[in-house]
Amino acid sequence: MLEHSDGQPGNLKIYREYHEKLRRANGWDCFVVYRPRGRSGCTVVQDKMGRSSDLPLLRWRGGGDHRGTKQAKIGISDIF
């Protein structure tokens, strides 16, 4: 099972503005699970590409001021 270092289940953030652009363009998402390595590196644990339109149902919520758009979270287990 993929999880945070503290044992909490991991999640992926999707930003609505970018997601809608990808959907209109019949675009693809690329998801990468990684582990930090040293001070400036990372090790890719798993990756997956898929059409933006094939994501599970997203529940949008306020994203605050971050990126100026709403966001949704998807559990890592929903993708991998």
PDB file of N, CA, C and O in Angstrom, chain B, residues numbered from 101:
ATOM      1  N   MET B 101       0.830  -1.179   0.000  1.00  0.00           N
ATOM      2  CA  MET B 101       0.000   0.000   0.000  1.00  0.00           C
ATOM      3  C   MET B 101       0.878   1.246   0.000  1.00  0.00           C
ATOM      4  O   MET B 101       1.887   1.307   0.703  1.00  0.00           O
ATOM      5  N   LEU B 102       0.486   2.233  -0.791  1.00  0.00           N
ATOM      6  CA  LEU B 102       1.214   3.490  -0.848  1.00  0.00           C
ATOM      7  C   LEU B 102       0.639   4.441   0.197  1.00  0.00           C
ATOM      8  O   LEU B 102      -0.576   4.601   0.310  1.00  0.00           O
ATOM      9  N   GLU B 103       1.534   5.067   0.958  1.00  0.00           N
ATOM     10  CA  GLU B 103       1.077   5.938   2.035  1.00  0.00           C
ATOM     11  C   GLU B 103       2.151   6.970   2.348  1.00  0.00           C
ATOM     12  O   GLU B 103       3.288   6.867   1.886  1.00  0.00           O
ATOM     13  N   HIS B 104       1.769   7.966   3.141  1.00  0.00           N
ATOM     14  CA  HIS B 104       2.725   8.958   3.621  1.00  0.00           C
ATOM     15  C   HIS B 104       3.682   8.297   4.602  1.00  0.00           C
ATOM     16  O   HIS B 104       3.409   7.211   5.114  1.00  0.00           O
ATOM     17  N   SER B 105       4.799   8.957   4.857  1.00  0.00           N
ATOM     18  CA  SER B 105       5.787   8.391   5.779  1.00  0.00           C
ATOM     19  C   SER B 105       5.225   8.225   7.192  1.00  0.00           C
ATOM     20  O   SER B 105       5.727   7.407   7.962  1.00  0.00           O
ATOM     21  N   ASP B 106       4.192   8.991   7.538  1.00  0.00           N
ATOM     22  CA  ASP B 106       3.595   8.864   8.874  1.00  0.00           C
ATOM     23  C   ASP B 106       2.484   7.807   8.915  1.00  0.00           C
ATOM     24  O   ASP B 106       1.807   7.659   9.933  1.00  0.00           O
ATOM     25  N   GLY B 107       2.296   7.075   7.812  1.00  0.00           N
ATOM     26  CA  GLY B 107       1.309   6.000   7.776  1.00  0.00           C
ATOM     27  C   GLY B 107      -0.070   6.419   7.294  1.00  0.00           C
ATOM     28  O   GLY B 107      -0.937   5.567   7.102  1.00  0.00           O
ATOM     29  N   GLN B 108      -0.291   7.716   7.094  1.00  0.00           N
ATOM     30  CA  GLN B 108      -1.578   8.189   6.602  1.00  0.00           C
ATOM     31  C   GLN B 108      -1.738   7.821   5.126  1.00  0.00           C
ATOM     32  O   GLN B 108      -0.759   7.784   4.381  1.00  0.00           O
ATOM     33  N   PRO B 109      -2.974   7.550   4.710  1.00  0.00           N
ATOM     34  CA  PRO B 109      -3.174   7.232   3.297  1.00  0.00           C
ATOM     35  C   PRO B 109      -2.842   8.446   2.424  1.00  0.00           C
ATOM     36  O   PRO B 109      -3.146   9.582   2.786  1.00  0.00           O
ATOM     37  N   GLY B 110      -2.237   8.199   1.308  1.00  0.00           N
ATOM     38  CA  GLY B 110      -1.851   9.290   0.420  1.00  0.00           C
ATOM     39  C   GLY B 110      -3.003   9.748  -0.450  1.00  0.00           C
ATOM     40  O   GLY B 110      -3.987   9.030  -0.633  1.00  0.00           O
ATOM     41  N   ASN B 111      -2.869  10.953  -0.985  1.00  0.00           N
ATOM     42  CA  ASN B 111      -3.861  11.459  -1.916  1.00  0.00           C
ATOM     43  C   ASN B 111      -3.183  12.316  -2.977  1.00  0.00           C
ATOM     44  O   ASN B 111      -2.041  12.748  -2.825  1.00  0.00           O
ATOM     45  N   LEU B 112      -3.910  12.541  -4.037  1.00  0.00           N
ATOM     46  CA  LEU B 112      -3.426  13.355  -5.146  1.00  0.00           C
ATOM     47  C   LEU B 112      -4.368  14.543  -5.271  1.00  0.00           C
ATOM     48  O   LEU B 112      -5.579  14.392  -5.111  1.00  0.00           O
ATOM     49  N   LYS B 113      -3.828  15.718  -5.555  1.00  0.00           N
ATOM     50  CA  LYS B 113      -4.660  16.909  -5.720  1.00  0.00           C
ATOM     51  C   LYS B 113      -4.844  17.190  -7.209  1.00  0.00           C
ATOM     52  O   LYS B 113      -3.910  17.107  -8.007  1.00  0.00           O
ATOM     53  N   ILE B 114      -6.076  17.522  -7.545  1.00  0.00           N
ATOM     54  CA  ILE B 114      -6.424  17.899  -8.908  1.00  0.00           C
ATOM     55  C   ILE B 114      -6.968  19.317  -8.831  1.00  0.00           C
ATOM     56  O   ILE B 114      -7.830  19.604  -8.000  1.00  0.00           O
ATOM     57  N   TYR B 115      -6.482  20.195  -9.677  1.00  0.00           N
ATOM     58  CA  TYR B 115      -6.946  21.577  -9.694  1.00  0.00           C
ATOM     59  C   TYR B 115      -7.924  21.762 -10.848  1.00  0.00           C
ATOM     60  O   TYR B 115      -7.628  21.422 -11.993  1.00  0.00           O
ATOM     61  N   ARG B 116      -9.092  22.306 -10.525  1.00  0.00           N
ATOM     62  CA  ARG B 116     -10.205  22.360 -11.469  1.00  0.00           C
ATOM     63  C   ARG B 116      -9.859  23.081 -12.780  1.00  0.00           C
ATOM     64  O   ARG B 116     -10.150  22.570 -13.862  1.00  0.00           O
ATOM     65  N   GLU B 117      -9.255  24.237 -12.690  1.00  0.00           N
ATOM     66  CA  GLU B 117      -8.943  25.011 -13.897  1.00  0.00           C
ATOM     67  C   GLU B 117      -8.095  24.190 -14.876  1.00  0.00           C
ATOM     68  O   GLU B 117      -8.381  24.155 -16.073  1.00  0.00           O
ATOM     69  N   TYR B 118      -7.069  23.541 -14.369  1.00  0.00           N
ATOM     70  CA  TYR B 118      -6.172  22.769 -15.228  1.00  0.00           C
ATOM     71  C   TYR B 118      -6.850  21.490 -15.708  1.00  0.00           C
ATOM     72  O   TYR B 118      -6.664  21.070 -16.850  1.00  0.00           O
ATOM     73  N   HIS B 119      -7.630  20.879 -14.834  1.00  0.00           N
ATOM     74  CA  HIS B 119      -8.345  19.662 -15.198  1.00  0.00           C
ATOM     75  C   HIS B 119      -9.321  19.933 -16.346  1.00  0.00           C
ATOM     76  O   HIS B 119      -9.404  19.146 -17.288  1.00  0.00           O
ATOM     77  N   GLU B 120     -10.053  21.037 -16.269  1.00  0.00           N
ATOM     78  CA  GLU B 120     -11.011  21.364 -17.326  1.00  0.00           C
ATOM     79  C   GLU B 120     -10.321  21.663 -18.651  1.00  0.00           C
ATOM     80  O   GLU B 120     -10.848  21.321 -19.710  1.00  0.00           O
ATOM     81  N   LYS B 121      -9.147  22.297 -18.610  1.00  0.00           N
ATOM     82  CA  LYS B 121      -8.380  22.531 -19.841  1.00  0.00           C
ATOM     83  C   LYS B 121      -7.970  21.208 -20.474  1.00  0.00           C
ATOM     84  O   LYS B 121      -8.086  21.027 -21.686  1.00  0.00           O
ATOM     85  N   LEU B 122      -7.496  20.296 -19.653  1.00  0.00           N
ATOM     86  CA  LEU B 122      -7.096  18.981 -20.166  1.00  0.00           C
ATOM     87  C   LEU B 122      -8.287  18.245 -20.771  1.00  0.00           C
ATOM     88  O   LEU B 122      -8.161  17.650 -21.841  1.00  0.00           O
ATOM     89  N   ARG B 123      -9.424  18.275 -20.114  1.00  0.00           N
ATOM     90  CA  ARG B 123     -10.618  17.585 -20.626  1.00  0.00           C
ATOM     91  C   ARG B 123     -11.050  18.155 -21.967  1.00  0.00           C
ATOM     92  O   ARG B 123     -11.374  17.402 -22.885  1.00  0.00           O
ATOM     93  N   ARG B 124     -11.058  19.481 -22.090  1.00  0.00           N
ATOM     94  CA  ARG B 124     -11.452  20.114 -23.358  1.00  0.00           C
ATOM     95  C   ARG B 124     -10.514  19.725 -24.494  1.00  0.00           C
ATOM     96  O   ARG B 124     -10.932  19.629 -25.648  1.00  0.00           O
ATOM     97  N   ALA B 125      -9.249  19.504 -24.166  1.00  0.00           N
ATOM     98  CA  ALA B 125      -8.247  19.152 -25.171  1.00  0.00           C
ATOM     99  C   ALA B 125      -8.064  17.643 -25.310  1.00  0.00           C
ATOM    100  O   ALA B 125      -7.146  17.187 -25.991  1.00  0.00           O
ATOM    101  N   ASN B 126      -8.945  16.862 -24.658  1.00  0.00           N
ATOM    102  CA  ASN B 126      -8.818  15.401 -24.654  1.00  0.00           C
ATOM    103  C   ASN B 126      -7.427  14.992 -24.146  1.00  0.00           C
ATOM    104  O   ASN B 126      -6.782  14.093 -24.684  1.00  0.00           O
ATOM    105  N   GLY B 127      -7.000  15.686 -23.097  1.00  0.00           N
ATOM    106  CA  GLY B 127      -5.648  15.498 -22.573  1.00  0.00           C
ATOM    107  C   GLY B 127      -5.504  14.332 -21.613  1.00  0.00           C
ATOM    108  O   GLY B 127      -6.463  13.632 -21.288  1.00  0.00           O
ATOM    109  N   TRP B 128      -4.277  14.155 -21.176  1.00  0.00           N
ATOM    110  CA  TRP B 128      -3.897  13.056 -20.284  1.00  0.00           C
ATOM    111  C   TRP B 128      -3.313  13.606 -18.991  1.00  0.00           C
ATOM    112  O   TRP B 128      -2.711  14.680 -18.969  1.00  0.00           O
ATOM    113  N   ASP B 129      -3.501  12.855 -17.921  1.00  0.00           N
ATOM    114  CA  ASP B 129      -2.863  13.139 -16.640  1.00  0.00           C
ATOM    115  C   ASP B 129      -1.743  12.126 -16.441  1.00  0.00           C
ATOM    116  O   ASP B 129      -1.829  10.984 -16.895  1.00  0.00           O
ATOM    117  N   CYS B 130      -0.710  12.556 -15.766  1.00  0.00           N
ATOM    118  CA  CYS B 130       0.358  11.641 -15.375  1.00  0.00           C
ATOM    119  C   CYS B 130       0.513  11.774 -13.865  1.00  0.00           C
ATOM    120  O   CYS B 130       0.798  12.857 -13.354  1.00  0.00           O
ATOM    121  N   PHE B 131       0.325  10.670 -13.162  1.00  0.00           N
ATOM    122  CA  PHE B 131       0.445  10.656 -11.710  1.00  0.00           C
ATOM    123  C   PHE B 131       1.713   9.913 -11.333  1.00  0.00           C
ATOM    124  O   PHE B 131       2.031   8.865 -11.896  1.00  0.00           O
ATOM    125  N   VAL B 132       2.430  10.474 -10.370  1.00  0.00           N
ATOM    126  CA  VAL B 132       3.692   9.875  -9.932  1.00  0.00           C
ATOM    127  C   VAL B 132       3.712   9.822  -8.412  1.00  0.00           C
ATOM    128  O   VAL B 132       3.479  10.828  -7.742  1.00  0.00           O
ATOM    129  N   VAL B 133       3.992   8.649  -7.881  1.00  0.00           N
ATOM    130  CA  VAL B 133       4.211   8.483  -6.444  1.00  0.00           C
ATOM    131  C   VAL B 133       5.722   8.398  -6.265  1.00  0.00           C
ATOM    132  O   VAL B 133       6.398   7.617  -6.935  1.00  0.00           O
ATOM    133  N   TYR B 134       6.237   9.213  -5.351  1.00  0.00           N
ATOM    134  CA  TYR B 134       7.686   9.241  -5.168  1.00  0.00           C
ATOM    135  C   TYR B 134       8.045   9.259  -3.688  1.00  0.00           C
ATOM    136  O   TYR B 134       7.220   9.555  -2.824  1.00  0.00           O
ATOM    137  N   ARG B 135       9.298   8.933  -3.432  1.00  0.00           N
ATOM    138  CA  ARG B 135       9.858   9.042  -2.083  1.00  0.00           C
ATOM    139  C   ARG B 135      11.031  10.000  -2.159  1.00  0.00           C
ATOM    140  O   ARG B 135      11.857   9.902  -3.066  1.00  0.00           O
ATOM    141  N   PRO B 136      11.111  10.930  -1.208  1.00  0.00           N
ATOM    142  CA  PRO B 136      12.269  11.825  -1.183  1.00  0.00           C
ATOM    143  C   PRO B 136      13.551  11.016  -1.005  1.00  0.00           C
ATOM    144  O   PRO B 136      13.571   9.990  -0.325  1.00  0.00           O
ATOM    145  N   ARG B 137      14.609  11.498  -1.626  1.00  0.00           N
ATOM    146  CA  ARG B 137      15.904  10.818  -1.528  1.00  0.00           C
ATOM    147  C   ARG B 137      16.979  11.876  -1.333  1.00  0.00           C
ATOM    148  O   ARG B 137      17.215  12.711  -2.206  1.00  0.00           O
ATOM    149  N   GLY B 138      17.612  11.826  -0.198  1.00  0.00           N
ATOM    150  CA  GLY B 138      18.623  12.833   0.102  1.00  0.00           C
ATOM    151  C   GLY B 138      17.997  14.207   0.269  1.00  0.00           C
ATOM    152  O   GLY B 138      16.835  14.329   0.658  1.00  0.00           O
ATOM    153  N   ARG B 139      18.769  15.232  -0.024  1.00  0.00           N
ATOM    154  CA  ARG B 139      18.278  16.603   0.165  1.00  0.00           C
ATOM    155  C   ARG B 139      17.563  17.144  -1.052  1.00  0.00           C
ATOM    156  O   ARG B 139      16.712  18.022  -0.915  1.00  0.00           O
ATOM    157  N   SER B 140      17.877  16.656  -2.229  1.00  0.00           N
ATOM    158  CA  SER B 140      17.289  17.281  -3.418  1.00  0.00           C
ATOM    159  C   SER B 140      16.816  16.271  -4.464  1.00  0.00           C
ATOM    160  O   SER B 140      16.535  16.646  -5.603  1.00  0.00           O
ATOM    161  N   GLY B 141      16.728  15.023  -4.097  1.00  0.00           N
ATOM    162  CA  GLY B 141      16.328  14.028  -5.076  1.00  0.00           C
ATOM    163  C   GLY B 141      15.056  13.301  -4.687  1.00  0.00           C
ATOM    164  O   GLY B 141      14.486  13.527  -3.620  1.00  0.00           O
ATOM    165  N   CYS B 142      14.630  12.427  -5.572  1.00  0.00           N
ATOM    166  CA  CYS B 142      13.469  11.589  -5.277  1.00  0.00           C
ATOM    167  C   CYS B 142      13.585  10.289  -6.068  1.00  0.00           C
ATOM    168  O   CYS B 142      14.265  10.218  -7.092  1.00  0.00           O
ATOM    169  N   THR B 143      12.914   9.287  -5.572  1.00  0.00           N
ATOM    170  CA  THR B 143      12.837   8.001  -6.247  1.00  0.00           C
ATOM    171  C   THR B 143      11.395   7.776  -6.647  1.00  0.00           C
ATOM    172  O   THR B 143      10.495   7.839  -5.809  1.00  0.00           O
ATOM    173  N   VAL B 144      11.168   7.509  -7.940  1.00  0.00           N
ATOM    174  CA  VAL B 144       9.816   7.236  -8.410  1.00  0.00           C
ATOM    175  C   VAL B 144       9.442   5.827  -7.993  1.00  0.00           C
ATOM    176  O   VAL B 144      10.139   4.869  -8.328  1.00  0.00           O
ATOM    177  N   VAL B 145       8.341   5.698  -7.261  1.00  0.00           N
ATOM    178  CA  VAL B 145       7.860   4.417  -6.767  1.00  0.00           C
ATOM    179  C   VAL B 145       6.904   3.795  -7.787  1.00  0.00           C
ATOM    180  O   VAL B 145       6.947   2.594  -8.053  1.00  0.00           O
ATOM    181  N   GLN B 146       6.045   4.641  -8.344  1.00  0.00           N
ATOM    182  CA  GLN B 146       5.048   4.145  -9.289  1.00  0.00           C
ATOM    183  C   GLN B 146       4.544   5.326 -10.114  1.00  0.00           C
ATOM    184  O   GLN B 146       4.475   6.449  -9.614  1.00  0.00           O
ATOM    185  N   ASP B 147       4.192   5.077 -11.377  1.00  0.00           N
ATOM    186  CA  ASP B 147       3.593   6.133 -12.182  1.00  0.00           C
ATOM    187  C   ASP B 147       2.488   5.553 -13.052  1.00  0.00           C
ATOM    188  O   ASP B 147       2.447   4.351 -13.317  1.00  0.00           O
ATOM    189  N   LYS B 148       1.599   6.431 -13.489  1.00  0.00           N
ATOM    190  CA  LYS B 148       0.481   5.987 -14.320  1.00  0.00           C
ATOM    191  C   LYS B 148      -0.049   7.172 -15.117  1.00  0.00           C
ATOM    192  O   LYS B 148      -0.178   8.280 -14.598  1.00  0.00           O
ATOM    193  N   MET B 149      -0.352   6.919 -16.383  1.00  0.00           N
ATOM    194  CA  MET B 149      -0.968   7.930 -17.233  1.00  0.00           C
ATOM    195  C   MET B 149      -2.381   7.488 -17.575  1.00  0.00           C
ATOM    196  O   MET B 149      -2.668   6.295 -17.674  1.00  0.00           O
ATOM    197  N   GLY B 150      -3.246   8.455 -17.750  1.00  0.00           N
ATOM    198  CA  GLY B 150      -4.619   8.140 -18.136  1.00  0.00           C
ATOM    199  C   GLY B 150      -5.314   9.380 -18.651  1.00  0.00           C
ATOM    200  O   GLY B 150      -4.909  10.502 -18.345  1.00  0.00           O
ATOM    201  N   ARG B 151      -6.347   9.181 -19.422  1.00  0.00           N
ATOM    202  CA  ARG B 151      -7.110  10.307 -19.940  1.00  0.00           C
ATOM    203  C   ARG B 151      -7.762  11.068 -18.788  1.00  0.00           C
ATOM    204  O   ARG B 151      -8.290  10.481 -17.843  1.00  0.00           O
ATOM    205  N   SER B 152      -7.707  12.337 -18.895  1.00  0.00           N
ATOM    206  CA  SER B 152      -8.288  13.208 -17.879  1.00  0.00           C
ATOM    207  C   SER B 152      -9.773  12.911 -17.665  1.00  0.00           C
ATOM    208  O   SER B 152     -10.281  13.038 -16.552  1.00  0.00           O
ATOM    209  N   SER B 153     -10.455  12.520 -18.722  1.00  0.00           N
ATOM    210  CA  SER B 153     -11.892  12.234 -18.630  1.00  0.00           C
ATOM    211  C   SER B 153     -12.190  10.909 -17.933  1.00  0.00           C
ATOM    212  O   SER B 153     -13.347  10.633 -17.615  1.00  0.00           O
ATOM    213  N   ASP B 154     -11.180  10.088 -17.691  1.00  0.00           N
ATOM    214  CA  ASP B 154     -11.381   8.792 -17.055  1.00  0.00           C
ATOM    215  C   ASP B 154     -11.177   8.807 -15.538  1.00  0.00           C
ATOM    216  O   ASP B 154     -11.255   7.759 -14.896  1.00  0.00           O
ATOM    217  N   LEU B 155     -10.919   9.968 -14.968  1.00  0.00           N
ATOM    218  CA  LEU B 155     -10.730  10.040 -13.518  1.00  0.00           C
ATOM    219  C   LEU B 155     -12.033   9.713 -12.804  1.00  0.00           C
ATOM    220  O   LEU B 155     -13.114   9.887 -13.366  1.00  0.00           O
ATOM    221  N   PRO B 156     -11.933   9.236 -11.561  1.00  0.00           N
ATOM    222  CA  PRO B 156     -13.154   9.012 -10.778  1.00  0.00           C
ATOM    223  C   PRO B 156     -13.900  10.338 -10.591  1.00  0.00           C
ATOM    224  O   PRO B 156     -13.332  11.407 -10.819  1.00  0.00           O
ATOM    225  N   LEU B 157     -15.149  10.271 -10.183  1.00  0.00           N
ATOM    226  CA  LEU B 157     -15.944  11.467  -9.936  1.00  0.00           C
ATOM    227  C   LEU B 157     -15.211  12.377  -8.945  1.00  0.00           C
ATOM    228  O   LEU B 157     -14.780  11.934  -7.880  1.00  0.00           O
ATOM    229  N   LEU B 158     -15.081  13.645  -9.311  1.00  0.00           N
ATOM    230  CA  LEU B 158     -14.362  14.596  -8.471  1.00  0.00           C
ATOM    231  C   LEU B 158     -15.341  15.473  -7.702  1.00  0.00           C
ATOM    232  O   LEU B 158     -16.355  15.914  -8.242  1.00  0.00           O
ATOM    233  N   ARG B 159     -15.026  15.719  -6.441  1.00  0.00           N
ATOM    234  CA  ARG B 159     -15.833  16.614  -5.603  1.00  0.00           C
ATOM    235  C   ARG B 159     -15.002  17.867  -5.359  1.00  0.00           C
ATOM    236  O   ARG B 159     -14.037  17.841  -4.596  1.00  0.00           O
ATOM    237  N   TRP B 160     -15.382  18.961  -6.008  1.00  0.00           N
ATOM    238  CA  TRP B 160     -14.616  20.199  -5.940  1.00  0.00           C
ATOM    239  C   TRP B 160     -14.898  20.926  -4.638  1.00  0.00           C
ATOM    240  O   TRP B 160     -16.025  20.939  -4.143  1.00  0.00           O
ATOM    241  N   ARG B 161     -13.857  21.528  -4.096  1.00  0.00           N
ATOM    242  CA  ARG B 161     -14.011  22.336  -2.894  1.00  0.00           C
ATOM    243  C   ARG B 161     -13.066  23.514  -3.008  1.00  0.00           C
ATOM    244  O   ARG B 161     -12.189  23.542  -3.871  1.00  0.00           O
ATOM    245  N   GLY B 162     -13.250  24.467  -2.144  1.00  0.00           N
ATOM    246  CA  GLY B 162     -12.414  25.661  -2.204  1.00  0.00           C
ATOM    247  C   GLY B 162     -10.947  25.339  -2.061  1.00  0.00           C
ATOM    248  O   GLY B 162     -10.567  24.504  -1.239  1.00  0.00           O
ATOM    249  N   GLY B 163     -10.139  25.978  -2.834  1.00  0.00           N
ATOM    250  CA  GLY B 163      -8.705  25.764  -2.763  1.00  0.00           C
ATOM    251  C   GLY B 163      -7.994  26.896  -2.065  1.00  0.00           C
ATOM    252  O   GLY B 163      -6.764  26.957  -2.066  1.00  0.00           O
ATOM    253  N   GLY B 164      -8.769  27.809  -1.458  1.00  0.00           N
ATOM    254  CA  GLY B 164      -8.150  28.976  -0.838  1.00  0.00           C
ATOM    255  C   GLY B 164      -7.526  29.839  -1.916  1.00  0.00           C
ATOM    256  O   GLY B 164      -8.023  29.887  -3.041  1.00  0.00           O
ATOM    257  N   ASP B 165      -6.458  30.509  -1.588  1.00  0.00           N
ATOM    258  CA  ASP B 165      -5.784  31.362  -2.558  1.00  0.00           C
ATOM    259  C   ASP B 165      -4.798  30.576  -3.421  1.00  0.00           C
ATOM    260  O   ASP B 165      -4.235  31.109  -4.377  1.00  0.00           O
ATOM    261  N   HIS B 166      -4.597  29.319  -3.077  1.00  0.00           N
ATOM    262  CA  HIS B 166      -3.611  28.527  -3.798  1.00  0.00           C
ATOM    263  C   HIS B 166      -4.044  28.289  -5.247  1.00  0.00           C
ATOM    264  O   HIS B 166      -5.060  27.635  -5.488  1.00  0.00           O
ATOM    265  N   ARG B 167      -3.309  28.795  -6.178  1.00  0.00           N
ATOM    266  CA  ARG B 167      -3.543  28.658  -7.615  1.00  0.00           C
ATOM    267  C   ARG B 167      -4.859  29.260  -8.089  1.00  0.00           C
ATOM    268  O   ARG B 167      -5.196  29.141  -9.267  1.00  0.00           O
ATOM    269  N   GLY B 168      -5.597  29.892  -7.213  1.00  0.00           N
ATOM    270  CA  GLY B 168      -6.812  30.596  -7.606  1.00  0.00           C
ATOM    271  C   GLY B 168      -7.898  29.726  -8.214  1.00  0.00           C
ATOM    272  O   GLY B 168      -8.679  30.210  -9.033  1.00  0.00           O
ATOM    273  N   THR B 169      -7.967  28.492  -7.847  1.00  0.00           N
ATOM    274  CA  THR B 169      -8.973  27.592  -8.403  1.00  0.00           C
ATOM    275  C   THR B 169      -9.405  26.580  -7.355  1.00  0.00           C
ATOM    276  O   THR B 169      -8.732  26.406  -6.339  1.00  0.00           O
ATOM    277  N   LYS B 170     -10.516  25.919  -7.597  1.00  0.00           N
ATOM    278  CA  LYS B 170     -10.966  24.865  -6.682  1.00  0.00           C
ATOM    279  C   LYS B 170     -10.100  23.629  -6.861  1.00  0.00           C
ATOM    280  O   LYS B 170      -9.387  23.484  -7.854  1.00  0.00           O
ATOM    281  N   GLN B 171     -10.180  22.743  -5.876  1.00  0.00           N
ATOM    282  CA  GLN B 171      -9.380  21.518  -5.958  1.00  0.00           C
ATOM    283  C   GLN B 171     -10.189  20.322  -5.496  1.00  0.00           C
ATOM    284  O   GLN B 171     -11.193  20.450  -4.796  1.00  0.00           O
ATOM    285  N   ALA B 172      -9.724  19.168  -5.905  1.00  0.00           N
ATOM    286  CA  ALA B 172     -10.317  17.894  -5.467  1.00  0.00           C
ATOM    287  C   ALA B 172      -9.161  16.986  -5.069  1.00  0.00           C
ATOM    288  O   ALA B 172      -8.052  17.104  -5.590  1.00  0.00           O
ATOM    289  N   LYS B 173      -9.432  16.091  -4.152  1.00  0.00           N
ATOM    290  CA  LYS B 173      -8.432  15.103  -3.749  1.00  0.00           C
ATOM    291  C   LYS B 173      -8.905  13.731  -4.182  1.00  0.00           C
ATOM    292  O   LYS B 173     -10.085  13.395  -4.079  1.00  0.00           O
ATOM    293  N   ILE B 174      -7.958  12.949  -4.667  1.00  0.00           N
ATOM    294  CA  ILE B 174      -8.244  11.569  -5.071  1.00  0.00           C
ATOM    295  C   ILE B 174      -7.300  10.676  -4.267  1.00  0.00           C
ATOM    296  O   ILE B 174      -6.099  10.939  -4.208  1.00  0.00           O
ATOM    297  N   GLY B 175      -7.824   9.649  -3.663  1.00  0.00           N
ATOM    298  CA  GLY B 175      -6.969   8.714  -2.931  1.00  0.00           C
ATOM    299  C   GLY B 175      -6.029   7.986  -3.888  1.00  0.00           C
ATOM    300  O   GLY B 175      -6.422   7.613  -4.994  1.00  0.00           O
ATOM    301  N   ILE B 176      -4.812   7.792  -3.463  1.00  0.00           N
ATOM    302  CA  ILE B 176      -3.841   7.086  -4.304  1.00  0.00           C
ATOM    303  C   ILE B 176      -4.389   5.727  -4.722  1.00  0.00           C
ATOM    304  O   ILE B 176      -4.168   5.285  -5.849  1.00  0.00           O
ATOM    305  N   SER B 177      -5.097   5.071  -3.824  1.00  0.00           N
ATOM    306  CA  SER B 177      -5.636   3.739  -4.149  1.00  0.00           C
ATOM    307  C   SER B 177      -6.712   3.798  -5.241  1.00  0.00           C
ATOM    308  O   SER B 177      -7.012   2.779  -5.863  1.00  0.00           O
ATOM    309  N   ASP B 178      -7.297   4.984  -5.479  1.00  0.00           N
ATOM    310  CA  ASP B 178      -8.282   5.120  -6.558  1.00  0.00           C
ATOM    311  C   ASP B 178      -7.617   5.191  -7.928  1.00  0.00           C
ATOM    312  O   ASP B 178      -8.270   4.959  -8.946  1.00  0.00           O
ATOM    313  N   ILE B 179      -6.347   5.504  -7.961  1.00  0.00           N
ATOM    314  CA  ILE B 179      -5.610   5.622  -9.219  1.00  0.00           C
ATOM    315  C   ILE B 179      -4.726   4.403  -9.457  1.00  0.00           C
ATOM    316  O   ILE B 179      -4.669   3.874 -10.567  1.00  0.00           O
ATOM    317  N   PHE B 180      -4.032   3.958  -8.399  1.00  0.00           N
ATOM    318  CA  PHE B 180      -3.070   2.855  -8.561  1.00  0.00           C
ATOM    319  C   PHE B 180      -3.660   1.549  -8.064  1.00  0.00           C
ATOM    320  O   PHE B 180      -2.999   0.512  -8.119  1.00  0.00           O
TER     321      PHE B 180
END
